[in-house]
Amino acid sequence: MQQFESIGLLNFEGDVLTAHRIPGILEDPLFLITDQWKNPVKLLTKEQFFNFLLGDFSITDTYGKAWNWPLESEDARPSSNRLKIFMEAR
């Protein structure tokens, strides 16, 4: 897989969900979510990614574990400032 800027979304002694920002040429980027086994589990638009962070839906990893971002430990999540920088970078 090509290297894209990424951020660990949930870290429990290692990232269990990671977001990879795929830059758009004329539009907003897409966000590829991978699980702890580096398997792609969801491709999201910027709006969908934001909605995931708000808890509108869960993302299920390849072993069937559903992750609802705001319901997980705050200590396992990156700061809102780091997320904002990640989402807005070009």
Backbone torsions as a table, in degrees:
resi	resn	phi	psi	omega
1	MET	NA	137.4	176.8
2	GLN	-62.1	145.7	179.7
3	GLN	-79.4	123.1	174.5
4	PHE	-120.2	157.2	175.7
5	GLU	-58.5	137.9	-176.9
6	SER	-139.4	164.3	177.1
7	ILE	-146.3	137.5	173.8
8	GLY	-73.0	124.4	-179.0
9	LEU	-87.9	-35.4	177.4
10	LEU	-140.5	127.6	-177.2
11	ASN	-127.3	113.1	174.1
12	PHE	-122.7	86.6	-174.0
13	GLU	56.8	37.4	-178.2
14	GLY	135.5	151.1	-178.1
15	ASP	-68.3	127.2	174.8
16	VAL	-97.7	-24.7	171.1
17	LEU	-137.4	134.4	178.8
18	THR	-129.1	139.6	175.7
19	ALA	-105.3	132.7	177.1
20	HIS	-114.4	122.5	-178.7
21	ARG	-87.2	119.7	178.8
22	ILE	-103.8	108.0	-174.5
23	PRO	-62.9	141.1	174.6
24	GLY	-92.0	149.7	-179.8
25	ILE	-78.5	-50.4	-178.8
26	LEU	-116.5	-3.1	-175.3
27	GLU	-134.5	-177.7	178.3
28	ASP	-60.8	156.0	178.5
29	PRO	-70.1	165.5	169.9
30	LEU	-104.3	159.4	-179.8
31	PHE	-125.8	115.6	176.9
32	LEU	-93.4	123.2	179.3
33	ILE	-99.9	128.1	175.9
34	THR	-117.7	156.0	179.2
35	ASP	-96.7	-174.2	-175.1
36	GLN	-65.9	-15.5	178.0
37	TRP	-97.4	11.4	178.8
38	LYS	68.6	18.0	177.4
39	ASN	-87.0	134.3	175.1
40	PRO	-68.2	133.0	-179.0
41	VAL	-121.6	-19.0	-179.2
42	LYS	-163.7	140.7	173.5
43	LEU	-115.4	123.5	-173.2
44	LEU	-124.2	146.9	168.3
45	THR	-75.0	171.5	178.4
46	LYS	-60.1	-42.3	179.3
47	GLU	-64.1	-43.6	178.3
48	GLN	-63.8	-40.4	178.4
49	PHE	-60.5	-46.6	177.9
50	PHE	-59.7	-42.9	178.8
51	ASN	-64.6	-36.0	174.5
52	PHE	-61.0	-44.3	179.9
53	LEU	-64.8	-27.5	176.8
54	LEU	-79.3	-13.5	179.5
55	GLY	93.3	14.9	-179.7
56	ASP	-64.8	-25.0	178.2
57	PHE	-156.8	162.5	177.8
58	SER	-100.7	159.7	172.6
59	ILE	-116.8	131.0	-177.6
60	THR	-101.6	130.2	178.9
61	ASP	-78.2	177.9	-174.4
62	THR	-70.5	-9.3	176.9
63	TYR	-106.1	11.3	172.5
64	GLY	91.5	2.0	178.0
65	LYS	-81.1	124.4	178.6
66	ALA	-91.7	132.4	-179.2
67	TRP	-116.5	120.9	174.6
68	ASN	-110.0	107.6	-167.4
69	TRP	-50.0	-53.7	-176.4
70	PRO	-71.3	-15.1	178.6
71	LEU	-84.1	-12.0	178.9
72	GLU	-83.0	163.6	-177.9
73	SER	-54.6	132.5	177.9
74	GLU	-59.8	-32.0	178.8
75	ASP	-66.8	-20.6	-178.8
76	ALA	-89.1	-7.8	-175.4
77	ARG	-104.4	150.3	174.6
78	PRO	-70.7	160.5	179.2
79	SER	-65.8	155.4	178.6
80	SER	-63.4	-31.2	177.4
81	ASN	-65.7	-44.1	178.1
82	ARG	-62.5	-40.5	178.6
83	LEU	-64.3	-43.0	-179.8
84	LYS	-61.2	-46.6	178.5
85	ILE	-59.8	-43.7	179.1
86	PHE	-61.4	-45.8	-176.4
87	MET	-69.8	-32.8	-173.9
88	GLU	-91.7	-14.7	-177.3
89	ALA	-61.1	149.0	177.7
90	ARG	-114.7	NA	NA
